[in-house]
Amino acid sequence: MTSMHCRVATTQKELDDALRVRWAVFGGELKLMTAKSSPSRREVSCFDTLETTVHLVVYADREPVATLRMLMTNPEVALATGGRLGIELEQRLDLSGIGGPGQVFAETARFCVLERWRQSEAVAHLQAGIHAESRRRGVTHWIAAANLETDSWEDARLSAQVAAHRGWTSPRWRVRDSEPSDAPVFPSSPFYTPAERERARWGRLDGLRMPRAPCLFARKMGARFISGPLYDASFGRFTLPLIAALDDVPASTLERFRALDGLLRRAG
C-alpha cells in the first residue's frame, strides 16, 4: 500500500524534487516550456530561493508527486519593485488596496500534481499541508491566480463570467485588470466549444464548465475571485486572480484535513 505524506522542503534534494515535478507538469505534460528554455528539466524562477519562500512536496512513498510554492511578503522585493507585498503576482496586478490590520497575505502558486496522481489523495495532502504551514506562520489570507487552461481571451472572459454567475466573485476585494496586449491574436488552446460559446451569448450560463483549478480553489478552499482574467506570458495561459481567507475554508475541507492527519498519525 502506498504511503503518502506532505512535507516542507528543507534540503536541496527536496527543493529539486519540487522543481522537477513542476517541469514534469508544465514542460512535459502541458508543453508550456521547451527543453531549450530549461535544459535541466527543472522549472525555476528567481522567487524560488528567497528566504521568504516555502516549498511543499507530496511524496508517494519516496516518489515526489505534487508540489506547491508559497511566497511570504518580502520587503527587499517590495522595495526593488515599488510594491507593498513583494510577491510575484504584484508585478502584474495593483495590490495596494489589498489587506488590512491583522491580515497576513501569502501568494500560493505552482500548484502541480503529476497526471497519474490527480485522482489520488495527493491534492488533499497538498491542501492540508499548505493550510497547516500557513497557520503555523500566521498567514490569514492566500492570494493566487488559478489556471484557466486557455490562451483565448474570449474563453478566459467567459470563465470569469461563469465564476461570477456561480457567486464566486469576492464581495470585499476587487483589483483593476487591463486587456492583455501580449495574448495571442489567434489562440491555439480553446477551452469552450462553439456550442458553449453560443449558449453564453444567449445568457445561458447554467451548466457551463469551469476549468479545474478555479473550481478546486472555490469549492474546496473557499476562494473568491478579485479581478478579470490575467494573461501569464511565461506560460501562455490566462489565469483568474483570487483571494482565500483561511477562516473561510469550508468545514468539510477541514474535516478532510483532520482525517488525513489521523491516518498519518496511525501510520506513524
Secondary structure as GFF3:
##gff-version 3
##sequence-region A 1 268
A	DSSP	beta_strand	4	8	.	.	.	ID=ss1
A	DSSP	alpha_helix	12	23	.	.	.	ID=ss2
A	DSSP	pi_helix	24	29	.	.	.	ID=ss3
A	DSSP	beta_strand	53	60	.	.	.	ID=ss4
A	DSSP	beta_strand	63	72	.	.	.	ID=ss5
A	DSSP	alpha_helix	75	81	.	.	.	ID=ss6
A	DSSP	three_ten_helix	88	91	.	.	.	ID=ss7
A	DSSP	beta_strand	105	113	.	.	.	ID=ss8
A	DSSP	three_ten_helix	115	117	.	.	.	ID=ss9
A	DSSP	alpha_helix	122	137	.	.	.	ID=ss10
A	DSSP	beta_strand	141	147	.	.	.	ID=ss11
A	DSSP	alpha_helix	153	165	.	.	.	ID=ss12
A	DSSP	alpha_helix	194	201	.	.	.	ID=ss13
A	DSSP	alpha_helix	212	221	.	.	.	ID=ss14
A	DSSP	beta_strand	224	225	.	.	.	ID=ss15
A	DSSP	beta_strand	230	232	.	.	.	ID=ss16
A	DSSP	beta_strand	237	245	.	.	.	ID=ss17
A	DSSP	three_ten_helix	246	248	.	.	.	ID=ss18
A	DSSP	alpha_helix	251	267	.	.	.	ID=ss19
###
